[in-house]
């Protein structure tokens, strides 16, 4: 790991992402926290041809990077968000991280909103 918790977090997600096509261009991964601990990981990978894949990562495989990132971002016992969104575009090497402090239903995918959430989470970076 580097000394940059953000780079380490993105690297951990990329390394352990399950379900993405080999040619993915960008991803959005929602990392949910329950009781201050990593509780769920889900998102989408977007390919250059427009294909979208549902993706996840095993929480145990990205937990060290998530914990290091949160410790850096929220020092001294500050209240943690309920979830956060990690977006990365590997072509332009850009990322964005968005925090949700209270609404645990934000970015929640259901059959009724699948297409809308998939479009909402598509990274527009760079």
Rosetta blueprint (number, residue, H / E / L):
1 X L
2 X L
3 X L
4 X L
5 X H
6 X H
7 X H
8 X H
9 X H
10 X H
11 X H
12 X H
13 X H
14 X H
15 X H
16 X H
17 X L
18 X E
19 X L
20 X L
21 X L
22 X L
23 X L
24 X E
25 X E
26 X E
27 X E
28 X E
29 X E
30 X E
31 X E
32 X E
33 X E
34 X E
35 X L
36 X L
37 X E
38 X E
39 X E
40 X E
41 X E
42 X E
43 X E
44 X E
45 X E
46 X E
47 X E
48 X L
49 X L
50 X L
51 X L
52 X E
53 X E
54 X E
55 X E
56 X E
57 X L
58 X L
59 X H
60 X H
61 X H
62 X H
63 X H
64 X H
65 X H
66 X H
67 X H
68 X H
69 X H
70 X H
71 X H
72 X H
73 X H
74 X L
75 X L
76 X L
77 X L
78 X L
79 X L
80 X L
81 X L
82 X L
83 X E
84 X E
85 X E
86 X E
87 X E
88 X E
89 X E
90 X L
91 X L
92 X L
93 X L
94 X E
95 X E
96 X E
97 X E
98 X E
99 X E
100 X E
101 X L
102 X L
103 X L
104 X L
105 X L
106 X L
107 X L
108 X L
109 X L
110 X L
111 X L
112 X L
113 X L
114 X H
115 X H
116 X H
117 X H
118 X H
119 X H
120 X H
121 X H
122 X L
123 X L
124 X L
125 X L
126 X L
